[in-house]
Amino acid sequence: MRNKFLAALALCLSLGSGLGVAPVMAADGAPINVNVNMARILRINAAAATVIVGNPGIADVTIQDPKTLILTGKSFGQTNLIVLDNAGNPIADTIIEVVQMQAGVTTVYQGQARTSVACAPVCQNIIMMGDDPAFSGQAVASSSLVSSMSN
């Protein structure tokens, strides 16, 4: 019974048409992965009316159009995603896993204070969950200053 459900779910949640979007869910029931602080497009075959995320502190999902969902990783961890149609019937119920982006991210420890930088090709401060609060505050202030100057 579980294999039939997983096969139906894999069929329901499908590959984005020509957008280079990875398959939403493997047939073996693997979770949907998204990097923290990144977004991902999920294409579904049935029209979604409601999306529910078990822990909105880990991930957020919005309905772009009835067959396109936008998944955003907010912090590390796992939660579940439930998609309902207009009648309240479940279209999908799957696990979301939010992971740290690996490529180009370097973690620096200074005693117990942790900071993160992205080095591709020049190192820039980035904010990751668990970074030193003083470092994160300085990075946010710097980003706000640059943003205000561009307006």
C-alpha positions as semicolon CSV with decimal commas, in nm:
position;residue;x (nm);y (nm);z (nm)
1;M;0,000;0,000;0,000
2;R;0,282;0,242;0,092
3;N;0,458;0,177;-0,242
4;K;0,138;0,259;-0,433
5;F;0,102;0,582;-0,235
6;L;0,465;0,678;-0,302
7;A;0,427;0,599;-0,673
8;A;0,112;0,813;-0,689
9;L;0,282;1,094;-0,502
10;A;0,587;1,079;-0,728
11;L;0,354;1,098;-1,027
12;C;0,162;1,388;-0,875
13;L;0,471;1,591;-0,787
14;S;0,663;1,606;-1,111
15;L;0,956;1,767;-1,286
16;G;0,920;2,129;-1,392
17;S;0,872;2,153;-1,768
18;G;1,206;2,244;-1,919
19;L;1,318;2,466;-1,631
20;G;1,600;2,246;-1,508
21;V;1,413;2,179;-1,185
22;A;1,518;1,857;-1,012
23;P;1,251;1,591;-0,954
24;V;1,038;1,690;-0,657
25;M;1,038;1,349;-0,493
26;A;1,223;1,030;-0,565
27;A;1,010;0,721;-0,611
28;D;1,179;0,568;-0,303
29;G;1,019;0,830;-0,074
30;A;1,328;1,048;-0,032
31;P;1,256;1,395;0,108
32;I;1,244;1,710;-0,102
33;N;1,572;1,895;-0,044
34;V;1,621;2,271;-0,051
35;N;1,917;2,479;0,064
36;V;1,875;2,717;0,357
37;N;1,807;3,075;0,238
38;M;1,727;2,947;-0,112
39;A;1,403;2,891;-0,305
40;R;1,297;2,605;-0,528
41;I;1,012;2,559;-0,777
42;L;0,781;2,260;-0,728
43;R;0,546;2,165;-1,012
44;I;0,240;1,954;-0,936
45;N;-0,013;1,789;-1,168
46;A;-0,327;1,878;-0,969
47;A;-0,440;2,228;-0,869
48;A;-0,339;2,319;-0,515
49;A;-0,568;2,535;-0,303
50;T;-0,396;2,504;0,036
51;V;-0,041;2,427;0,145
52;I;0,051;2,338;0,502
53;V;0,405;2,325;0,641
54;G;0,448;2,140;0,970
55;N;0,715;2,380;1,101
56;P;0,713;2,717;0,922
57;G;1,039;2,806;1,098
58;I;1,217;2,545;0,882
59;A;1,051;2,602;0,542
60;D;0,789;2,815;0,373
61;V;0,574;2,720;0,074
62;T;0,363;2,960;-0,130
63;I;0,128;2,896;-0,421
64;Q;0,260;3,082;-0,727
65;D;-0,024;2,949;-0,941
66;P;-0,246;2,641;-0,885
67;K;0,016;2,401;-1,023
68;T;0,335;2,584;-0,915
69;L;0,460;2,601;-0,556
70;I;0,762;2,796;-0,432
71;L;0,953;2,623;-0,151
72;T;1,193;2,836;0,056
73;G;1,441;2,694;0,307
74;K;1,444;2,905;0,624
75;S;1,655;2,705;0,871
76;F;1,814;2,362;0,894
77;G;1,599;2,059;0,967
78;Q;1,308;1,850;0,848
79;T;0,937;1,918;0,839
80;N;0,643;1,797;0,635
81;L;0,447;1,951;0,348
82;I;0,079;1,880;0,289
83;V;-0,093;2,002;-0,029
84;L;-0,475;2,008;-0,051
85;D;-0,711;2,068;-0,344
86;N;-1,022;2,294;-0,339
87;A;-1,231;2,020;-0,176
88;G;-0,975;1,970;0,101
89;N;-0,854;1,639;-0,039
90;P;-0,483;1,567;-0,002
91;I;-0,276;1,596;-0,319
92;A;0,057;1,533;-0,146
93;D;0,206;1,469;0,197
94;T;0,584;1,456;0,197
95;I;0,896;1,544;0,395
96;I;1,095;1,864;0,334
97;E;1,463;1,866;0,428
98;V;1,643;2,200;0,452
99;V;2,020;2,162;0,422
100;Q;2,321;2,393;0,420
101;M;2,456;2,496;0,082
102;Q;2,794;2,324;0,052
103;A;2,964;2,478;-0,251
104;G;3,165;2,790;-0,179
105;V;3,063;2,825;0,189
106;T;3,338;2,832;0,450
107;T;3,276;2,821;0,823
108;V;3,530;3,001;1,045
109;Y;3,557;2,929;1,418
110;Q;3,721;3,183;1,650
111;G;3,695;3,018;1,989
112;Q;3,325;2,947;2,024
113;A;3,220;3,223;1,783
114;R;3,126;3,090;1,440
115;T;3,106;3,295;1,120
116;S;3,030;3,199;0,760
117;V;3,164;3,333;0,433
118;A;3,088;3,250;0,071
119;C;3,401;3,242;-0,141
120;A;3,308;3,227;-0,507
121;P;3,544;3,381;-0,619
122;V;3,579;3,661;-0,358
123;C;3,489;3,592;0,007
124;Q;3,180;3,777;0,133
125;N;3,012;3,755;0,474
126;I;2,688;3,556;0,475
127;I;2,443;3,483;0,754
128;M;2,383;3,122;0,852
129;M;2,185;2,979;1,143
130;G;2,422;2,934;1,437
131;D;2,660;3,215;1,344
132;D;2,784;3,453;1,613
133;P;2,506;3,712;1,680
134;A;2,750;4,007;1,670
135;F;2,881;3,893;1,330
136;S;2,528;3,840;1,197
137;G;2,421;4,185;1,322
138;Q;2,714;4,350;1,145
139;A;2,637;4,162;0,822
140;V;2,271;4,271;0,836
141;A;2,370;4,633;0,908
142;S;2,612;4,633;0,616
143;S;2,349;4,484;0,384
144;S;2,090;4,743;0,499
145;L;2,334;5,026;0,439
146;V;2,410;4,910;0,084
147;S;2,038;4,861;0,016
148;S;1,949;5,210;0,142
149;M;2,220;5,370;-0,072
150;S;2,084;5,207;-0,387
151;N;1,737;5,361;-0,339
